[in-house]
Every structure is written in structure tokens, then in C-alpha cells.
Amino acid sequence: MKKRATVAPDSPDRLNVIVEGSKVVGDMITESNLRIDGIVEGNVTVASKIVIGKTGQINGNLTCGDADIEGKIDGLIKVEGLLTLRSSARIVGEITTSKLQVEEGANFSGNCTMSNAGAKPVSRPAAEPEENVIY
């Protein structure tokens, strides 16, 4: 018997695809890359990278490692790495990401929070107490 080689979760050989014309109702969770060209009605959690094509749409929350968006998302978006909004992207909701790249023409309605999860907070010296202050 031959042993199967282990394939990394973010390998191009492990790609889930929701093609145009398909609709998924319910939450999706995957360890490998995901491309959506259809519609997902539910929350999507991807351990690595997600690509949402021009015809792709998510009506729910997205949590992932990296994201490249050309389509539509209506919901909360949490990206650990790089979020790229292409010119055809249409986003309604809250974004939390560590890196953001936006092409001219992308449409975003909501709030964006930049979080550097790996960065150390900058420590500021404590203010010295004021002594002998006369008013």
C-alpha cells in the first residue's frame, strides 16, 4: 500500500469552490482555501485564504486568515492577515483586519478596525503625580 503525502491546508491542491449558480444555506467551516463565485447564506470560517469572485456573495459573517474580495459581503469581517478589496467589491458591515489593501472603486459601508495581533503595545511612561500644586 502507498502512503498518501500530507498536503498543507493552504496548498493550491486543496481548494474548495462554490461555483456561480450555486447557493449554500448554512454555516461553512474549512481548513483549506475557499473560492466563492456563488452565494452563501450563513457564516463562513476559513483557516487560510478565501477569494470571493465578482459573482460571489456572503450574507453572514466571515472569519479567515487572508481575503481577496471582488464580490459582495453583508456582515462582520474578521481577517487575521491581509484583506484586499478589489474595485468591484461591495461591503456592508464591520471589518477587523491587521492589513488592508483597497483598490479604487471598491465600496465599503461600515467601520474598520486595524488590529496588530502580533505587535506589542507601545508602552507610555506614566504621568508623574503633581505635587505641591497651588490653585
Beta strands, then each sheet from edge to edge (+ up, - down):
strand 1: 15-18
strand 2: 23-25
strand 3: 28-30
strand 4: 33-36
strand 5: 39-41
strand 6: 44-52
strand 7: 57-59
strand 8: 62-69
strand 9: 72-74
strand 10: 77-85
strand 11: 90-92
strand 12: 95-102
strand 13: 107-109
strand 14: 112-114
sheet 1: 1+ 4+ 6+ 3+
sheet 2: 1+ 4+ 6+ 8+ 10+ 12+ 14+
sheet 3: 2+ 5+ 7+ 9+ 11+ 13+
end
